[in-house]
Amino acid sequence: MTRHQALPVGILLVAVVMALLAWALQLMQAAIDQQEFSLMLAGCLVCSAAVGLATVMVMTLNGLLV
């Protein structure tokens, strides 16, 4: 994959990470409103998935662009 091809993939993955973080925040807000621990746990799991995806994205794109 060249630099030219990596840019759209990077932009798409950033959008996915932002969507996951927005979903996690919605879950955590619902958890606070409804006082549900399971929703808070789900929000934390979605947030950790977003962080993991961002980490893999940075590692992969840095390796491709070197």
C-alpha positions, 0 to 999 in steps of 0.5 A: 500500500502506498502513501496515496492509498493509505490516506483514505484508509486512515480517514475511514478508520479515524471516522470509525474510531470517532463513531465508536467513542460517540457510541461509548459516550451514549452508553455511559450517559444512558448508564448514568440516567438509568443507574445501570452498571451493565451499560457503563461496562458496555461503554467501557468495553466499546471505548477500549475497542476504539482505543485498540483500533486506534493503536493498531491503525497507528502501528499499521499506517506507520509501518506502511509509510516507512 
